[in-house]
Structure formats: structure tokens, C-alpha cells
Amino acid sequence: MVQEINKKKYWFDEENLLKPIDWGYFNTLSNRVKSALELYMRGEISIGRASEIARMSYREFDLI
């Protein structure tokens, strides 16, 4: 028996966000920060590791 995997792109549903994603702001971020944010939002790495990849402090990255 094959079981279907229900894996979404991100761990959240966009309609359940408190504030919508500001894609204009997202597009102004450096590629390093965007890559780190992408990995974090997919749940592949921790926020601490993402901040290291982005070369930002944990607090700075958390504010994004």
C-alpha cells in the first residue's frame, strides 16, 4: 500500500498569516538572506542556522 505524502512548500498557509508577505521587501533582500529565509521557511534548517547563512545576528534575522 502506498501512502500519499502531504508536504507543502512551507510549514504555513498564506491565508493564515497575521500579516501578508511583503514581496516587494523580500525582493530587496540579498540572495544570501533570501536563500537562508527560503531554507528556514521550508523547515529544512533552524532559525539560528539561517541567521548564520545570512551572516546576520539571530535577532536581525528574526525581524525579517
MMTF fields as JSON, N, C-alpha, C and O atoms, coordinates in Angstrom:
{
  "mmtfVersion": "1.0.0",
  "mmtfProducer": "UNKNOWN",
  "numBonds": 255,
  "numAtoms": 256,
  "numGroups": 64,
  "numChains": 1,
  "numModels": 1,
  "chainsPerModel": [1],
  "groupsPerChain": [64],
  "chainIdList": ["A"],
  "bondAtomList": [4, 2, 8, 6, 12, 10, 16, 14, 20, 18, 24, 22, 28, 26, 32, 30, 36, 34, 40, 38, 44, 42, 48, 46, 52, 50, 56, 54, 60, 58, 64, 62, 68, 66, 72, 70, 76, 74, 80, 78, 84, 82, 88, 86, 92, 90, 96, 94, 100, 98, 104, 102, 108, 106, 112, 110, 116, 114, 120, 118, 124, 122, 128, 126, 132, 130, 136, 134, 140, 138, 144, 142, 148, 146, 152, 150, 156, 154, 160, 158, 164, 162, 168, 166, 172, 170, 176, 174, 180, 178, 184, 182, 188, 186, 192, 190, 196, 194, 200, 198, 204, 202, 208, 206, 212, 210, 216, 214, 220, 218, 224, 222, 228, 226, 232, 230, 236, 234, 240, 238, 244, 242, 248, 246, 252, 250],
  "bondOrderList": [1, 1, 1, 1, 1, 1, 1, 1, 1, 1, 1, 1, 1, 1, 1, 1, 1, 1, 1, 1, 1, 1, 1, 1, 1, 1, 1, 1, 1, 1, 1, 1, 1, 1, 1, 1, 1, 1, 1, 1, 1, 1, 1, 1, 1, 1, 1, 1, 1, 1, 1, 1, 1, 1, 1, 1, 1, 1, 1, 1, 1, 1, 1],
  "groupList": [{"groupName": "MET", "atomNameList": ["N", "CA", "C", "O"], "elementList": ["N", "C", "C", "O"], "formalChargeList": [0, 0, 0, 0], "bondAtomList": [1, 0, 2, 1, 3, 2], "bondOrderList": [1, 1, 2], "singleLetterCode": "M", "chemCompType": "L-PEPTIDE LINKING"}, {"groupName": "VAL", "atomNameList": ["N", "CA", "C", "O"], "elementList": ["N", "C", "C", "O"], "formalChargeList": [0, 0, 0, 0], "bondAtomList": [1, 0, 2, 1, 3, 2], "bondOrderList": [1, 1, 2], "singleLetterCode": "V", "chemCompType": "L-PEPTIDE LINKING"}, {"groupName": "GLN", "atomNameList": ["N", "CA", "C", "O"], "elementList": ["N", "C", "C", "O"], "formalChargeList": [0, 0, 0, 0], "bondAtomList": [1, 0, 2, 1, 3, 2], "bondOrderList": [1, 1, 2], "singleLetterCode": "Q", "chemCompType": "L-PEPTIDE LINKING"}, {"groupName": "GLU", "atomNameList": ["N", "CA", "C", "O"], "elementList": ["N", "C", "C", "O"], "formalChargeList": [0, 0, 0, 0], "bondAtomList": [1, 0, 2, 1, 3, 2], "bondOrderList": [1, 1, 2], "singleLetterCode": "E", "chemCompType": "L-PEPTIDE LINKING"}, {"groupName": "ILE", "atomNameList": ["N", "CA", "C", "O"], "elementList": ["N", "C", "C", "O"], "formalChargeList": [0, 0, 0, 0], "bondAtomList": [1, 0, 2, 1, 3, 2], "bondOrderList": [1, 1, 2], "singleLetterCode": "I", "chemCompType": "L-PEPTIDE LINKING"}, {"groupName": "ASN", "atomNameList": ["N", "CA", "C", "O"], "elementList": ["N", "C", "C", "O"], "formalChargeList": [0, 0, 0, 0], "bondAtomList": [1, 0, 2, 1, 3, 2], "bondOrderList": [1, 1, 2], "singleLetterCode": "N", "chemCompType": "L-PEPTIDE LINKING"}, {"groupName": "LYS", "atomNameList": ["N", "CA", "C", "O"], "elementList": ["N", "C", "C", "O"], "formalChargeList": [0, 0, 0, 0], "bondAtomList": [1, 0, 2, 1, 3, 2], "bondOrderList": [1, 1, 2], "singleLetterCode": "K", "chemCompType": "L-PEPTIDE LINKING"}, {"groupName": "TYR", "atomNameList": ["N", "CA", "C", "O"], "elementList": ["N", "C", "C", "O"], "formalChargeList": [0, 0, 0, 0], "bondAtomList": [1, 0, 2, 1, 3, 2], "bondOrderList": [1, 1, 2], "singleLetterCode": "Y", "chemCompType": "L-PEPTIDE LINKING"}, {"groupName": "TRP", "atomNameList": ["N", "CA", "C", "O"], "elementList": ["N", "C", "C", "O"], "formalChargeList": [0, 0, 0, 0], "bondAtomList": [1, 0, 2, 1, 3, 2], "bondOrderList": [1, 1, 2], "singleLetterCode": "W", "chemCompType": "L-PEPTIDE LINKING"}, {"groupName": "PHE", "atomNameList": ["N", "CA", "C", "O"], "elementList": ["N", "C", "C", "O"], "formalChargeList": [0, 0, 0, 0], "bondAtomList": [1, 0, 2, 1, 3, 2], "bondOrderList": [1, 1, 2], "singleLetterCode": "F", "chemCompType": "L-PEPTIDE LINKING"}, {"groupName": "ASP", "atomNameList": ["N", "CA", "C", "O"], "elementList": ["N", "C", "C", "O"], "formalChargeList": [0, 0, 0, 0], "bondAtomList": [1, 0, 2, 1, 3, 2], "bondOrderList": [1, 1, 2], "singleLetterCode": "D", "chemCompType": "L-PEPTIDE LINKING"}, {"groupName": "LEU", "atomNameList": ["N", "CA", "C", "O"], "elementList": ["N", "C", "C", "O"], "formalChargeList": [0, 0, 0, 0], "bondAtomList": [1, 0, 2, 1, 3, 2], "bondOrderList": [1, 1, 2], "singleLetterCode": "L", "chemCompType": "L-PEPTIDE LINKING"}, {"groupName": "PRO", "atomNameList": ["N", "CA", "C", "O"], "elementList": ["N", "C", "C", "O"], "formalChargeList": [0, 0, 0, 0], "bondAtomList": [1, 0, 2, 1, 3, 2], "bondOrderList": [1, 1, 2], "singleLetterCode": "P", "chemCompType": "L-PEPTIDE LINKING"}, {"groupName": "GLY", "atomNameList": ["N", "CA", "C", "O"], "elementList": ["N", "C", "C", "O"], "formalChargeList": [0, 0, 0, 0], "bondAtomList": [1, 0, 2, 1, 3, 2], "bondOrderList": [1, 1, 2], "singleLetterCode": "G", "chemCompType": "PEPTIDE LINKING"}, {"groupName": "THR", "atomNameList": ["N", "CA", "C", "O"], "elementList": ["N", "C", "C", "O"], "formalChargeList": [0, 0, 0, 0], "bondAtomList": [1, 0, 2, 1, 3, 2], "bondOrderList": [1, 1, 2], "singleLetterCode": "T", "chemCompType": "L-PEPTIDE LINKING"}, {"groupName": "SER", "atomNameList": ["N", "CA", "C", "O"], "elementList": ["N", "C", "C", "O"], "formalChargeList": [0, 0, 0, 0], "bondAtomList": [1, 0, 2, 1, 3, 2], "bondOrderList": [1, 1, 2], "singleLetterCode": "S", "chemCompType": "L-PEPTIDE LINKING"}, {"groupName": "ARG", "atomNameList": ["N", "CA", "C", "O"], "elementList": ["N", "C", "C", "O"], "formalChargeList": [0, 0, 0, 0], "bondAtomList": [1, 0, 2, 1, 3, 2], "bondOrderList": [1, 1, 2], "singleLetterCode": "R", "chemCompType": "L-PEPTIDE LINKING"}, {"groupName": "ALA", "atomNameList": ["N", "CA", "C", "O"], "elementList": ["N", "C", "C", "O"], "formalChargeList": [0, 0, 0, 0], "bondAtomList": [1, 0, 2, 1, 3, 2], "bondOrderList": [1, 1, 2], "singleLetterCode": "A", "chemCompType": "L-PEPTIDE LINKING"}],
  "groupTypeList": [0, 1, 2, 3, 4, 5, 6, 6, 6, 7, 8, 9, 10, 3, 3, 5, 11, 11, 6, 12, 4, 10, 8, 13, 7, 9, 5, 14, 11, 15, 5, 16, 1, 6, 15, 17, 11, 3, 11, 7, 0, 16, 13, 3, 4, 15, 4, 13, 16, 17, 15, 3, 4, 17, 16, 0, 15, 7, 16, 3, 9, 10, 11, 4],
  "groupIdList": [1, 2, 3, 4, 5, 6, 7, 8, 9, 10, 11, 12, 13, 14, 15, 16, 17, 18, 19, 20, 21, 22, 23, 24, 25, 26, 27, 28, 29, 30, 31, 32, 33, 34, 35, 36, 37, 38, 39, 40, 41, 42, 43, 44, 45, 46, 47, 48, 49, 50, 51, 52, 53, 54, 55, 56, 57, 58, 59, 60, 61, 62, 63, 64],
  "secStructList": [7, 7, 7, 7, 7, 7, 7, 7, 1, 1, 1, 1, 7, 4, 4, 4, 7, 1, 1, 7, 7, 7, 2, 2, 2, 2, 2, 2, 1, 7, 2, 2, 2, 2, 2, 2, 2, 2, 2, 2, 2, 6, 6, 1, 1, 7, 2, 2, 2, 2, 2, 2, 2, 6, 6, 1, 7, 2, 2, 2, 2, 2, 2, 7],
  "xCoordList": [0.837, 0.0, 0.885, 1.801, 0.618, 1.386, 0.618, -0.575, 1.332, 0.709, 1.145, 2.333, 0.185, 0.485, 1.084, 0.596, 2.141, 2.788, 2.148, 2.035, 1.737, 1.12, 2.12, 2.015, 3.083, 4.105, 3.903, 3.908, 3.726, 3.528, 4.871, 5.89, 4.856, 6.089, 6.617, 7.823, 5.72, 6.111, 5.296, 4.309, 5.703, 5.012, 3.788, 3.11, 3.483, 2.319, 1.443, 1.893, 0.2, -0.699, -0.768, -0.986, -0.588, -0.518, -1.785, -1.709, -2.946, -4.184, -4.297, -5.154, -3.45, -3.475, -2.454, -2.344, -1.713, -0.708, -1.369, -2.421, -0.747, -1.258, -1.088, -1.975, 0.067, 0.323, 0.719, 1.476, 0.218, 0.621, 2.109, 2.716, 2.673, 4.088, 4.287, 3.567, 5.258, 5.596, 6.632, 7.834, 6.161, 7.057, 7.991, 9.098, 7.564, 8.452, 9.673, 10.798, 9.448, 10.557, 11.418, 12.646, 10.776, 11.506, 12.459, 13.592, 12.009, 12.838, 14.01, 14.934, 13.999, 15.126, 16.233, 17.333, 15.961, 16.951, 18.05, 17.831, 19.228, 20.334, 20.012, 19.171, 20.686, 20.467, 20.803, 20.147, 21.816, 22.21, 21.068, 20.752, 20.461, 19.364, 18.137, 17.47, 17.835, 16.681, 16.851, 15.897, 18.05, 18.306, 18.135, 17.52, 18.68, 18.557, 17.099, 16.65, 16.366, 14.954, 14.15, 13.261, 14.458, 13.775, 13.982, 13.025, 15.228, 15.515, 14.818, 14.292, 14.817, 14.16, 12.646, 12.043, 12.036, 10.584, 10.129, 8.994, 10.994, 10.661, 10.844, 10.442, 11.448, 11.663, 12.891, 13.039, 13.782, 14.97, 16.102, 16.953, 16.117, 17.153, 16.511, 15.381, 17.242, 16.747, 16.948, 17.682, 16.294, 16.455, 17.885, 18.409, 18.507, 19.898, 20.831, 21.707, 20.642, 21.47, 21.188, 22.105, 19.922, 19.565, 20.24, 20.709, 20.289, 20.938, 22.437, 23.038, 23.044, 24.464, 24.688, 25.62, 23.836, 23.956, 23.793, 24.505, 22.848, 22.582, 23.631, 23.641, 24.511, 25.532, 24.895, 25.32, 23.86, 23.15, 23.06, 23.225, 22.798, 22.555, 21.188, 20.346, 20.997, 19.717, 18.579, 17.546, 18.765, 17.715, 17.41, 16.246, 18.448, 18.233, 17.441, 16.501, 17.835, 17.162, 15.723, 14.832, 15.488, 14.14, 13.199, 11.99, 13.733, 12.897, 12.443, 11.5, 13.104, 12.699, 11.407, 10.835],
  "yCoordList": [-1.18, 0.0, 1.248, 1.36, 2.16, 3.391, 4.506, 4.707, 5.219, 6.323, 7.642, 7.866, 8.502, 9.791, 10.741, 10.844, 11.427, 12.391, 13.753, 14.214, 14.378, 15.7, 16.736, 17.229, 17.065, 18.05, 19.294, 19.248, 20.405, 21.673, 22.368, 21.915, 23.473, 24.216, 24.8, 24.771, 25.334, 25.924, 25.306, 24.615, 25.551, 24.989, 25.794, 25.44, 26.867, 27.698, 27.831, 27.599, 28.203, 28.539, 30.054, 30.726, 30.592, 32.046, 32.744, 33.869, 32.103, 32.743, 32.805, 33.52, 32.07, 32.078, 33.035, 33.109, 33.759, 34.684, 35.888, 36.348, 36.394, 37.598, 38.815, 39.664, 38.893, 39.963, 39.302, 38.332, 39.813, 39.22, 39.44, 40.378, 38.571, 38.68, 39.891, 40.067, 40.718, 41.897, 41.46, 41.494, 41.053, 40.526, 41.604, 41.294, 42.862, 43.954, 44.026, 44.165, 43.929, 43.929, 42.685, 42.765, 41.545, 40.291, 40.394, 39.917, 41.008, 41.121, 42.077, 42.049, 42.93, 43.831, 43.163, 43.708, 41.997, 41.301, 40.705, 40.41, 40.531, 39.913, 38.447, 37.849, 37.882, 36.471, 35.559, 34.537, 35.923, 35.132, 35.086, 34.026, 36.232, 36.307, 35.58, 34.854, 35.767, 35.083, 33.57, 32.847, 33.091, 31.648, 31.108, 30.06, 31.821, 31.396, 31.398, 30.477, 32.424, 32.519, 31.399, 30.826, 31.093, 30.006, 28.67, 27.928, 28.364, 27.11, 27.053, 26.011, 28.169, 28.222, 28.041, 27.288, 28.718, 28.646, 27.262, 26.867, 26.534, 25.159, 24.188, 23.028, 24.659, 23.808, 22.933, 21.973, 23.247, 22.428, 22.771, 21.928, 24.017, 24.438, 25.255, 25.726, 25.414, 26.211, 27.695, 28.068, 28.525, 29.968, 30.397, 31.343, 29.706, 30.006, 29.737, 30.547, 28.595, 28.257, 29.217, 29.619, 29.585, 30.525, 31.873, 32.497, 32.322, 33.606, 33.53, 34.515, 32.364, 32.181, 32.258, 32.917, 31.586, 31.601, 33.022, 33.438, 33.762, 35.136, 36.118, 37.285, 35.642, 36.485, 37.656, 38.806, 37.307, 38.277, 37.719, 36.519, 38.6, 38.102, 37.419, 37.65, 36.587, 35.895, 36.91, 36.729, 37.966, 38.997, 39.719, 39.957, 40.065, 40.743, 39.85, 40.299, 38.58, 37.652, 37.429, 37.318, 37.363, 37.137, 38.287, 38.081, 39.487, 40.637, 40.628, 41.331, 39.844, 39.752, 39.037, 38.82],
  "zCoordList": [0.0, 0.0, 0.0, 0.814, -0.888, -0.998, -0.294, -0.523, 0.563, 1.289, 0.664, 0.43, 0.398, -0.22, 0.81, 1.935, 0.414, 1.291, 1.051, -0.085, 2.134, 2.035, 2.52, 3.643, 1.683, 2.043, 1.203, -0.027, 1.895, 1.213, 1.046, 1.568, 0.313, 0.088, 1.392, 1.639, 2.236, 3.508, 4.631, 4.379, 5.863, 7.014, 7.403, 8.368, 6.685, 6.993, 5.752, 4.63, 5.971, 4.874, 4.784, 5.792, 3.597, 3.442, 3.929, 4.423, 3.801, 4.247, 5.77, 6.289, 6.496, 7.957, 8.576, 9.799, 7.754, 8.272, 8.933, 8.49, 9.994, 10.646, 9.751, 9.665, 9.083, 8.124, 6.809, 6.81, 5.689, 4.407, 4.143, 4.661, 3.342, 2.992, 2.09, 1.107, 2.426, 1.622, 0.587, 0.851, -0.583, -1.606, -2.144, -2.584, -2.117, -2.534, -1.639, -2.12, -0.318, 0.641, 0.453, 0.468, 0.277, 0.089, -1.096, -1.027, -2.168, -3.377, -3.215, -4.028, -2.178, -1.935, -1.124, -1.021, -0.552, 0.27, -0.604, -1.779, -0.021, -0.762, -1.036, -0.364, -2.021, -2.353, -1.181, -0.978, -0.412, 0.755, 1.776, 2.315, 2.034, 3.004, 2.462, 3.2, 1.183, 0.584, 0.631, 0.92, 0.352, 0.398, 1.812, 2.011, 2.79, 4.184, 4.62, 5.302, 4.228, 4.58, 3.935, 4.564, 2.699, 1.988, 2.699, 2.92, 3.057, 3.756, 5.108, 5.499, 5.817, 7.122, 6.988, 7.754, 6.031, 5.864, 5.407, 5.67, 4.734, 4.353, 5.511, 5.423, 6.591, 7.755, 7.642, 8.399, 6.702, 6.489, 7.447, 7.729, 7.954, 8.901, 10.019, 9.89, 11.107, 12.234, 11.948, 11.033, 12.732, 12.558, 12.898, 12.31, 13.839, 14.18, 13.016, 12.713, 12.361, 11.198, 10.049, 9.332, 9.871, 8.81, 9.028, 8.076, 10.277, 10.554, 10.275, 9.848, 10.513, 10.188, 8.682, 8.222, 7.918, 6.456, 5.925, 5.011, 6.507, 6.073, 6.588, 6.196, 7.468, 8.105, 8.857, 8.753, 9.616, 10.439, 11.849, 12.067, 12.799, 14.151, 14.17, 13.303, 15.167, 15.318, 15.383, 14.738, 16.154, 16.331, 15.018, 14.697, 14.262, 12.976, 12.026, 11.37, 11.964, 11.059, 11.497, 10.656, 12.787, 13.313, 12.956, 12.846, 12.773, 12.429, 10.972, 10.609, 10.15, 8.738, 8.721, 7.653]
}
